[in-house]
Amino acid sequence: MREACGRSPAARAIREKVDAHDLGRLLMHRSRLPGADEHVPLVAVSRSEAAMDGVSIISPEELLGAWRH
């Protein structure tokens, strides 16, 4: 299953490192969510450890672990 998941569109969307372009997209999409404002935290999934002000970075494994619980 892991191999099949790695080829899914969602898996391909997980980038190695979160950058300013990704942050801009997160901010844009958050502004379009009904009820979301600047107080809604931003979370990004990245295969590498990264740091970006105002964004919580989690690994794909952390995302799957949280989903399973």
LOTI-578741 format. One line per 8 residues: number of its first residue (from 1); for each residue x, y, z of N, C-alpha, C. Coordinates in steps of 0.1 Angstrom, whole numbers, plus 2048, in hexadecimal, padded with zeros to 3 digits. Atoms other than C-alpha are relative to their C-alpha. Example, Ala and Ser with C-alpha at 12.3 -4.5 7.8 and 13.67 -1.06 7.14 Angstrom:
<sites>
1) 809 7F4 800 87B 7D3 84E 809 80C 800; 7F7 7F5 800 889 7F5 847 7F8 80B 808
</sites>
This chain:
<sites>
1) 808 7F4 800 800 800 800 809 80D 800; 7F8 7F4 7FF 81C 818 808 805 804 7F2; 7FB 7FD 80E 829 816 7E4 7F5 806 7F8; 80B 7FA 807 806 81D 7D6 7FD 80E 805; 802 7F2 7FB 802 83B 7ED 80A 809 7FC; 7F5 7F7 805 823 849 7E2 7FE 805 7F2; 802 7FC 80D 816 84C 7BF 7F3 808 7FF; 80D 7F8 800 7F5 85D 7C8 802 80E 7FE
9) 7FF 7F2 802 7EE 881 7BF 804 807 80D; 7FD 7F9 7F3 7EF 88B 7E4 80F 7FE 803; 7F2 803 7FC 811 87A 7E9 809 808 7F7; 7F8 7F8 809 81F 88C 7CA 800 80F 804; 801 7F2 7FC 813 8AD 7D9 809 803 80C; 7F7 7FE 7F5 829 8A8 7F8 80E 804 7FB; 7F3 7FC 805 848 8BC 7F1 80B 7FE 80A; 7F4 803 7F8 86B 8B7 7FE 801 80B 80B
17) 7FE 7F5 7F7 86C 8DA 80E 7F6 80B 7FD; 80A 7F6 801 852 8F4 815 808 80E 7FD; 7FA 7F3 804 85B 916 805 7F6 80B 800; 809 7F4 800 84D 939 802 7F4 7FE 7F6; 80B 803 809 838 92E 7E4 7F5 7F8 806; 80A 809 7F9 827 913 7F9 7F9 808 80B; 806 7F8 7F6 821 92C 815 7F6 809 7FA; 80A 7F7 807 810 944 7FC 7F3 7F8 7FD
25) 80C 809 804 7F9 927 7F0 7F8 7FD 80D; 807 803 7F4 7F1 91E 814 7F8 80B 805; 808 7F4 7FC 7E7 941 81C 7F4 803 7F7; 80B 7FE 809 7D2 944 7FD 7F5 7F7 802; 80A 80A 7FE 7C0 924 803 7F9 802 80D; 806 7FD 7F3 7BA 92C 828 7F6 80B 7FF; 809 7F4 801 7AA 94D 81E 7F3 7FC 7F9; 80C 804 807 791 93A 808 7F8 7F6 808
33) 807 809 7F8 786 922 823 7F5 807 808; 80B 7F9 7F8 764 92C 832 803 7FF 80F; 7FD 800 7F2 76A 936 856 80E 801 804; 7F2 7FF 7FD 78F 936 854 805 80E 800; 7FA 7F3 800 7A3 955 85D 80F 7FE 804; 7F1 800 7FD 7C7 95E 867 803 7F8 80C; 7FD 808 7F3 7C3 94B 888 800 7F1 7FD; 7FF 80F 803 7BF 929 877 80E 7FD 7FC
41) 7F2 803 802 7E1 919 879 803 7FA 7F2; 7FB 806 80D 7F4 90F 859 808 7F4 803; 7F8 80C 7FE 801 8EC 856 804 7FB 7F2; 7FB 805 80D 817 8DE 83A 806 7F3 802; 7F9 80D 7FF 823 8BB 833 80C 800 7F7; 7F3 7FF 807 847 8B8 829 808 7F3 804; 7F8 80C 7FD 85F 89A 826 80D 804 807; 7F4 7FC 7F9 87C 8AF 833 7FC 80A 80B
49) 802 7F7 7F5 87E 8C3 853 802 80E 7FB; 7FF 7F2 805 878 8E8 84B 7FA 809 80B; 805 7F6 7F6 870 907 85F 7FB 80C 7F8; 806 7F4 806 859 922 854 7F7 807 80A; 808 7F9 7F6 84B 93D 86A 7F1 7FF 7FD; 80E 800 802 826 938 86F 7FA 7F3 7FA; 805 80C 806 824 915 861 805 7F4 808; 7FC 80C 7FA 825 8F4 873 803 7F5 7F5
57) 7FC 80A 80A 838 8DA 85F 7FF 7F3 806; 801 80D 7FB 830 8B6 863 804 7F6 7F5; 7FC 809 80A 83D 897 852 7F4 7F7 7FB; 80B 809 805 828 87F 83C 7FD 7F5 80B; 803 80A 7F6 82C 865 858 7F8 806 80C; 807 7FA 7F6 81F 87D 872 7F1 802 7FC; 80D 7FE 805 801 885 85C 7F8 7F3 800; 806 80D 800 7F9 860 857 7FD 7FB 80E
65) 801 805 7F3 7FE 858 87B 7F4 807 807; 80B 7F8 7FB 7E5 874 885 7F3 7FB 7FA; 80C 804 807 7CC 868 86B 7FC 7F2 805; 803 80D 7FC 7CE 844 878 7FA 800 80E; 805 800 7F2 7C6 84E 89C 7F3 808 800
</sites>
